[in-house]
Amino acid sequence: MKNIAIINTKGGVGKSTLAFHVLPAILADRNFSILEIDNNNTTTTAFSNTQILKGKITSVNIDEGMQKLEELVINNMLDGDKISVIDAGGGDDSLRVIHSFIDQDLIADTLFLIPFMPDFVQLKNLVDTYNVLPSEAKILVVLNNADISDPDHLMFVKGNEDFEIPDISSTFKHFAVCPKSPLFSYAASRNKETIKDLALLATQYNQKEILDYAKIKTKGDKDKMTKIYRNWKISRNAKAYLESEAIAQLKSIILGEQA
């Protein structure tokens, strides 16, 4: 698997959440880059403080994106260890990306991620997008922004006869859930970084170490120490999210550890 294409014929399904938050965490130990193909992209400014994505993002419009996808054929041959993540815009953008992968004979080297939200309209778009892909394509369906403790969300996993929703987790060969979390918007909007960046502080320090660091850093200023400690607690939440069972399952499918 050399390419990961995140597609859906509908916008607002969380493609960018997967592309810029979840996948960089999953691929942190790999050589990867992200190509955003969208006429309305704002990624350059949205993630200006990120360490994880520094030098890894290219944002282009749809016409430029078609040329970049053609170059993937050469790039895949020259750099066999690199994984290219393609974040396609909604609507016709995703359709053009899909047809470009078919035309460039890149289907065999690509994992297609189709995210959708727990919503009836988006369920239809999921099926429509799935049906555009050729039968031999490797596809991972991801229920995005899901709260599986909520029965209204859970039915988009296990199905619901009254609403005529099939068992999605069994309908598609590869299915995963990306749980709902405020950490994505917190990291992106406040700190202009990814959830993986947010988790770094907790990776570097345990509770005692962060308190010792804060004391030295602030010369014992209580208010400033409290701020550092609160940031560490949020970082710990981000770390726990990325180590959760749901993300572990998503990682195992993406990295080919699950048949």
C-alpha positions in Angstrom: 0.0 0.0 0.0 1.6 3.2 -1.2 -1.3 5.6 -1.3 -4.2 6.4 1.0 -7.0 8.3 -0.6 -9.7 9.8 1.6 -12.8 10.3 -0.5 -16.5 11.0 -0.3 -18.8 12.6 -2.8 -20.2 14.7 0.1 -18.3 17.4 2.0 -18.3 17.7 5.8 -17.8 14.1 6.6 -14.5 14.6 8.4 -12.0 13.7 5.6 -9.6 16.4 6.9 -9.9 15.1 10.5 -8.6 11.7 9.2 -6.0 13.3 6.9 -4.4 15.8 9.2 -5.1 14.4 12.7 -5.6 10.6 12.7 -3.4 9.4 9.9 -0.3 11.4 10.9 -0.5 9.8 14.3 -0.9 6.3 12.8 1.9 6.9 10.3 4.2 8.8 12.7 6.9 6.2 12.3 6.6 6.0 8.5 7.7 8.2 5.6 4.6 10.0 4.5 3.3 13.1 2.9 -0.2 14.7 2.5 -1.6 16.0 -0.7 -4.8 18.1 -0.2 -6.8 18.5 -3.4 -9.5 21.0 -2.8 -10.4 24.4 -4.4 -11.2 25.7 -0.9 -8.3 24.4 1.1 -7.0 26.4 4.2 -4.6 23.8 5.6 -1.4 25.9 5.3 -2.7 28.3 7.9 -4.8 25.8 9.9 -1.8 23.8 10.9 1.0 26.4 11.0 2.3 25.3 14.4 2.5 21.6 13.8 5.7 19.6 14.3 4.3 16.4 13.0 3.3 17.8 9.6 6.1 20.2 9.0 7.2 20.0 5.4 4.7 17.2 4.7 1.7 19.1 3.3 1.0 20.2 -0.3 -2.3 22.0 -0.9 -3.5 22.4 -4.5 -6.7 23.0 -6.4 -8.4 20.3 -8.3 -6.7 20.9 -11.7 -3.2 21.0 -10.2 -4.2 17.9 -8.2 -4.8 15.9 -11.3 -1.2 16.6 -12.4 0.1 15.6 -8.9 -1.8 12.3 -9.1 -0.2 11.6 -12.4 3.2 12.1 -10.8 2.3 9.5 -8.1 3.1 6.7 -10.7 6.7 7.9 -10.8 6.9 8.8 -7.1 5.7 5.3 -6.1 8.4 3.7 -8.2 11.3 6.0 -7.0 10.4 6.0 -3.3 8.9 2.6 -2.4 8.8 3.3 1.3 6.8 6.5 1.1 3.1 6.6 1.8 1.1 9.4 0.0 -2.1 10.5 1.7 -4.6 12.2 -0.6 -7.3 14.3 1.0 -9.9 14.9 -1.7 -12.6 17.6 -1.6 -16.2 16.6 -1.7 -18.5 16.3 -4.7 -16.9 16.3 -8.1 -13.5 16.7 -6.5 -13.7 13.2 -5.0 -15.1 11.8 -8.3 -12.3 13.2 -10.3 -9.7 11.8 -7.9 -11.3 8.4 -8.1 -11.3 8.4 -11.9 -7.7 9.7 -11.9 -6.6 6.7 -9.8 -8.3 4.4 -12.2 -6.8 6.1 -15.3 -3.3 6.1 -13.8 -3.7 2.4 -12.8 -3.1 3.1 -9.2 -5.9 1.1 -7.7 -3.7 -1.9 -6.6 -1.4 0.4 -4.7 -4.1 2.4 -2.9 -6.3 2.1 0.2 -9.5 4.1 -0.2 -10.9 5.6 3.0 -14.5 6.6 2.9 -15.5 8.4 6.0 -19.1 9.2 6.9 -21.0 10.7 9.9 -23.8 9.0 11.7 -26.4 10.6 9.5 -29.0 9.2 7.0 -28.0 11.4 4.1 -24.3 10.6 4.6 -25.1 6.9 4.7 -26.5 7.3 1.2 -23.4 9.2 0.1 -21.2 6.5 1.5 -23.0 3.8 -0.6 -22.8 6.1 -3.7 -19.1 6.7 -3.3 -18.4 3.0 -2.6 -20.2 2.0 -5.8 -18.1 4.3 -7.9 -14.9 2.4 -7.0 -13.9 -0.7 -9.0 -14.6 -4.1 -7.3 -10.9 -4.8 -6.8 -10.3 -1.6 -4.8 -9.2 -1.9 -1.2 -11.7 0.1 0.8 -12.0 1.1 4.5 -15.3 2.6 5.6 -14.9 4.8 8.7 -17.8 6.0 10.9 -16.4 9.4 11.9 -17.2 11.6 14.9 -19.1 8.7 16.5 -20.3 8.3 20.1 -21.0 4.6 20.3 -22.6 5.1 23.7 -25.4 7.0 21.9 -28.0 4.6 20.5 -28.6 7.1 17.6 -25.0 6.7 16.6 -24.7 3.0 17.5 -27.4 2.1 14.9 -25.0 3.3 12.2 -22.7 0.5 13.3 -25.0 -2.4 14.2 -27.9 -1.4 12.0 -31.6 -0.8 12.8 -34.5 -2.6 11.2 -37.0 0.1 11.8 -34.9 2.7 9.9 -33.8 0.0 7.4 -30.1 0.5 8.2 -28.0 -2.6 7.6 -25.3 -3.8 9.9 -22.6 -1.6 8.5 -19.8 -3.3 10.5 -20.6 -6.5 8.6 -21.7 -5.1 5.3 -18.2 -3.8 4.5 -15.2 -6.0 4.7 -13.2 -3.3 6.5 -15.0 -1.0 8.8 -13.7 1.1 11.7 -14.9 3.9 14.0 -13.2 7.2 14.7 -14.7 8.3 18.1 -16.0 11.8 18.6 -13.7 14.1 20.5 -13.3 17.9 21.1 -9.6 17.5 20.9 -9.5 17.8 17.1 -11.0 21.2 17.0 -9.1 22.3 20.1 -5.8 21.4 18.7 -6.5 22.9 15.2 -8.3 26.1 16.2 -6.5 27.1 19.3 -3.0 25.8 18.8 -3.0 25.3 15.0 -1.6 21.8 15.4 -2.7 18.2 15.2 -3.9 15.9 18.0 -0.6 14.1 17.7 1.2 17.4 18.5 -1.1 17.9 21.4 -0.2 14.5 22.8 3.6 15.1 22.7 3.8 16.8 26.1 2.3 13.7 27.8 4.6 11.5 25.9 7.6 13.4 27.1 6.6 13.9 30.8 4.8 12.0 33.5 2.9 13.9 36.2 5.8 14.3 38.6 8.1 15.3 35.7 5.8 18.0 34.4 5.3 19.5 37.8 9.0 19.6 38.4 9.5 21.1 34.9 6.7 23.7 35.6 8.2 24.7 38.9 11.7 25.3 37.4 10.3 26.9 34.2 8.1 29.4 36.1 10.3 29.8 39.1 7.4 28.6 41.3 4.8 31.0 39.9 1.5 29.2 40.9 -0.7 30.5 38.2 1.9 29.8 35.4 2.5 26.3 36.9 -1.2 25.6 36.8 -1.4 26.6 33.2 1.4 24.2 32.2 -0.2 21.5 34.3 -3.6 22.0 32.6 -1.9 21.8 29.2 -0.3 18.5 30.2 -3.7 17.1 31.4 -5.2 17.9 27.9 -2.1 16.4 26.3 -2.6 13.3 28.4 -6.2 13.1 27.1 -4.9 13.3 23.5 -2.4 10.6 24.1 -5.1 8.3 25.6 -7.4 9.0 22.6 -4.7 7.9 20.2 -4.0 4.8 22.2 -7.7 3.9 22.4 -9.0 0.6 21.2 -10.9 2.2 18.3 -7.8 4.0 16.9 -5.7 0.8 17.4 -8.2 -1.1 15.2 -8.1 1.7 12.6 -4.3 1.5 12.7 -4.2 -2.3 12.3 -6.4 -2.1 9.1 -4.5 0.8 7.6 -1.1 -0.8 8.2 -2.3 -4.1 6.9 -2.0 -5.9 10.2 -5.6 -7.1 10.0 -6.7 -9.4 7.1 
